[in-house]
Amino acid sequence: MLALIAISDNALRAKVKGQLQSIAEIHQILESSTAEDALFQLLETKPDVLIAFDLLPARNGFHLAGVINDNQLGVPVIVLSDNPLCAIDAIRNHVHDFLVTPYSPEKLIASVRKAFQLRSGKDEGNSTKLRKIKLATAGGFSLFDLDKLNYCMADRTYTTLCFLDGKEECSTSNLGRVEKMLSAFRFARINRSVIVNIDAVRSIDLKRNVCIVDTFSGKKEFKVSKGYLRQVVDIK
């Protein structure tokens, strides 16, 4: 596997490189100090993961992630930052992961390995046919397709599952249990009552503190609690 680091600070770049060198799957590590050079190397070498700091000359790491996603280059981007409030930018630019410094080396290593699994299409324990969860319903247990799940809402001690085709199902599992079962996938809790499919999140309105999600009936707004902001971007 090939990794690309885009960090302007020499000491931090060397530190991240040292952490990546402990990953046996990585056979080559490329380095860049600017977003423009990183983008050039990315087009030339097609790395399996990009690790970028949020502050870079000319463009920041989030702009770089946005360019990669807008052009469908398919490279997972991990953004490092010393500002936890930049989590909003991570959501907007659909980064693979957002880590606030100081972070543990184990956390970066786990995130990189997850990126490799997604890049190769061999996501550990989550192949296409296994992207389903089994939840209790009034009629027994049922399998639900996660690729079609839009968001989940607490309904007292039950959970309403809302799908991209507009259908709804009621699970007798509470939202906390559903959250645990979805933790390995691209879902995140945004307040005490709602879990959303991260891929359906289109924007965050900071003035009104709402999350705008694409649904079957159009765009839907949900309140985002500050206490859950980290969970929106910390996708395991």
C-alpha positions as CSV (number, residue, x, y, z in Angstrom):
1,M,0.0,0.0,0.0
2,L,1.1,3.6,-0.7
3,A,0.5,6.5,1.7
4,L,0.9,10.2,1.1
5,I,1.5,12.7,3.8
6,A,0.7,16.4,3.2
7,I,2.0,18.4,6.3
8,S,4.0,21.6,6.1
9,D,5.6,21.3,9.6
10,N,8.7,19.2,9.3
11,A,8.6,17.9,12.8
12,L,5.0,16.8,12.6
13,R,5.4,15.3,9.2
14,A,8.4,13.2,10.5
15,K,6.3,12.1,13.5
16,V,3.4,11.0,11.3
17,K,5.8,9.2,8.9
18,G,7.3,7.3,11.9
19,Q,3.9,6.2,13.0
20,L,3.0,5.0,9.5
21,Q,6.2,3.0,9.3
22,S,4.9,0.7,11.9
23,I,2.1,-0.4,9.5
24,A,3.3,-3.5,7.7
25,E,0.9,-3.1,4.8
26,I,2.6,0.2,3.8
27,H,5.4,-0.3,1.3
28,Q,6.0,3.3,0.4
29,I,5.4,6.7,2.1
30,L,5.5,9.9,0.0
31,E,5.8,13.4,1.5
32,S,4.6,16.8,0.6
33,S,4.6,20.2,2.4
34,T,1.9,21.9,0.3
35,A,-1.6,21.0,-0.9
36,E,-0.8,21.7,-4.5
37,D,2.2,19.4,-4.5
38,A,0.2,16.8,-2.7
39,L,-2.5,16.9,-5.4
40,F,0.2,16.6,-8.1
41,Q,1.7,13.6,-6.4
42,L,-1.8,12.1,-5.8
43,L,-2.6,12.3,-9.5
44,E,0.8,10.8,-10.4
45,T,0.9,8.0,-7.9
46,K,-2.7,7.3,-6.9
47,P,-2.0,6.5,-3.2
48,D,-4.2,4.4,-1.0
49,V,-4.6,7.0,1.7
50,L,-3.7,10.7,2.2
51,I,-2.9,12.1,5.6
52,A,-3.1,15.9,5.6
53,F,-2.9,18.7,8.3
54,D,-5.7,21.2,8.1
55,L,-3.3,24.1,7.8
56,L,-1.3,24.0,4.5
57,P,0.1,26.8,2.3
58,A,-2.4,28.1,-0.3
59,R,-5.1,25.5,0.4
60,N,-5.9,23.8,3.6
61,G,-6.3,20.1,4.1
62,F,-10.1,20.3,3.9
63,H,-9.9,22.1,0.6
64,L,-7.7,19.3,-0.6
65,A,-10.2,16.7,0.5
66,G,-12.9,18.6,-1.2
67,V,-11.0,18.6,-4.5
68,I,-10.4,14.9,-4.2
69,N,-14.0,14.2,-3.6
70,D,-15.4,16.6,-6.2
71,N,-13.2,14.9,-8.8
72,Q,-14.1,11.4,-7.6
73,L,-10.4,10.5,-7.2
74,G,-11.4,7.8,-4.7
75,V,-8.6,8.4,-2.2
76,P,-9.5,8.3,1.5
77,V,-8.4,11.5,3.3
78,I,-7.5,11.7,7.0
79,V,-7.2,15.2,8.3
80,L,-5.2,16.2,11.4
81,S,-6.0,19.4,13.3
82,D,-5.3,21.1,16.6
83,N,-8.8,22.7,16.5
84,P,-11.7,20.4,17.3
85,L,-14.1,23.0,15.9
86,C,-12.8,22.1,12.4
87,A,-14.9,19.0,12.7
88,I,-17.6,20.9,10.8
89,D,-15.2,21.3,7.8
90,A,-14.5,17.6,8.0
91,I,-18.2,16.9,7.6
92,R,-18.6,19.3,4.7
93,N,-15.7,17.8,2.8
94,H,-16.5,14.2,3.5
95,V,-13.1,13.2,4.9
96,H,-12.5,9.6,5.9
97,D,-11.5,10.6,9.4
98,F,-10.7,13.7,11.5
99,L,-8.2,13.4,14.3
100,V,-7.5,16.2,16.8
101,T,-3.9,16.5,18.0
102,P,-2.6,15.2,20.2
103,Y,-3.9,11.8,19.2
104,S,-2.7,8.3,20.1
105,P,-0.6,6.6,17.4
106,E,-2.9,3.6,17.7
107,K,-5.8,5.8,16.6
108,L,-4.1,6.9,13.4
109,I,-2.9,3.4,12.6
110,A,-6.5,2.1,13.0
111,S,-7.8,4.8,10.8
112,V,-5.3,4.2,8.1
113,R,-6.0,0.4,8.1
114,K,-9.7,1.2,7.8
115,A,-9.0,3.4,4.8
116,F,-7.0,0.6,3.2
117,Q,-9.9,-1.8,3.7
118,L,-12.3,0.7,2.1
119,R,-9.9,1.4,-0.7
120,S,-9.4,-2.2,-1.6
121,G,-13.1,-3.1,-1.3
122,K,-12.3,-5.7,1.4
123,D,-13.6,-3.9,4.4
124,E,-13.0,-6.3,7.3
125,G,-16.2,-8.0,8.3
126,N,-18.3,-5.7,6.1
127,S,-18.4,-7.1,2.6
128,T,-21.4,-5.9,0.5
129,K,-23.5,-8.9,1.3
130,L,-22.8,-8.4,5.0
131,R,-23.8,-4.7,5.2
132,K,-26.9,-5.6,7.1
133,I,-27.8,-5.6,10.8
134,K,-30.3,-7.8,12.6
135,L,-32.7,-5.9,14.8
136,A,-35.6,-7.0,17.0
137,T,-39.0,-6.0,15.7
138,A,-42.6,-6.7,16.9
139,G,-42.6,-9.8,14.7
140,G,-39.2,-11.2,15.6
141,F,-35.8,-10.4,14.2
142,S,-35.3,-8.8,10.8
143,L,-32.3,-8.0,8.6
144,F,-32.0,-4.4,7.5
145,D,-29.9,-3.2,4.5
146,L,-27.5,-0.5,5.7
147,D,-27.0,0.9,2.2
148,K,-30.7,1.9,2.2
149,L,-30.9,3.2,5.8
150,N,-31.2,7.0,5.8
151,Y,-31.6,7.8,9.5
152,C,-32.9,6.5,12.8
153,M,-35.1,8.2,15.4
154,A,-35.9,7.4,19.0
155,D,-39.5,6.6,19.6
156,R,-39.7,6.3,23.4
157,T,-38.0,2.9,24.1
158,Y,-38.2,1.9,20.4
159,T,-36.4,3.1,17.3
160,T,-37.9,4.1,14.0
161,L,-35.7,3.2,11.0
162,C,-36.2,5.6,8.0
163,F,-35.0,4.4,4.6
164,L,-33.9,6.1,1.4
165,D,-37.0,4.8,-0.4
166,G,-39.3,6.5,2.1
167,K,-40.2,3.3,4.0
168,E,-40.2,3.1,7.8
169,E,-39.7,0.2,10.1
170,C,-40.0,0.0,13.9
171,S,-37.4,-1.8,15.9
172,T,-38.1,-2.8,19.5
173,S,-34.4,-2.1,20.2
174,N,-33.7,1.3,21.8
175,L,-31.6,4.0,20.0
176,G,-28.6,3.3,22.2
177,R,-28.5,-0.4,21.1
178,V,-29.0,0.6,17.5
179,E,-26.1,3.1,17.8
180,K,-23.7,0.4,19.1
181,M,-24.6,-1.9,16.1
182,L,-24.1,0.9,13.6
183,S,-20.8,2.1,15.2
184,A,-18.7,0.2,12.7
185,F,-20.4,1.8,9.7
186,R,-20.8,5.3,8.4
187,F,-23.5,6.4,10.8
188,A,-23.3,8.9,13.6
189,R,-25.5,10.2,16.4
190,I,-26.2,13.9,16.1
191,N,-28.4,14.4,19.1
192,R,-30.1,12.4,21.8
193,S,-32.8,11.2,19.5
194,V,-31.3,10.9,16.0
195,I,-28.7,8.8,14.2
196,V,-27.9,9.8,10.5
197,N,-26.2,8.1,7.6
198,I,-23.1,10.2,7.1
199,D,-23.2,9.8,3.3
200,A,-26.7,11.5,3.3
201,V,-25.4,14.6,5.2
202,R,-25.1,17.5,2.8
203,S,-24.3,20.5,4.9
204,I,-24.2,22.0,8.4
205,D,-25.9,25.3,9.2
206,L,-23.7,26.7,11.9
207,K,-25.9,29.8,12.6
208,R,-28.9,27.6,13.3
209,N,-26.9,24.6,14.5
210,V,-28.7,22.1,12.2
211,C,-27.6,19.2,10.1
212,I,-29.2,19.0,6.6
213,V,-29.8,15.5,5.3
214,D,-31.0,14.2,2.0
215,T,-34.2,12.1,2.4
216,F,-36.8,10.5,0.2
217,S,-39.1,13.5,0.6
218,G,-36.3,16.1,0.2
219,K,-33.9,17.8,2.5
220,K,-34.6,17.4,6.2
221,E,-33.1,19.4,9.0
222,F,-32.0,18.0,12.4
223,K,-30.7,19.8,15.4
224,V,-27.0,19.0,16.1
225,S,-26.0,18.9,19.7
226,K,-22.5,20.1,20.5
227,G,-21.9,17.0,22.7
228,Y,-22.4,14.7,19.7
229,L,-20.4,16.7,17.1
230,R,-17.3,14.5,17.5
231,Q,-19.4,11.4,16.9
232,V,-20.5,12.8,13.5
233,V,-16.9,12.8,12.2
234,D,-15.4,10.1,14.3
235,I,-16.6,7.2,12.0
236,K,-14.9,3.9,13.0
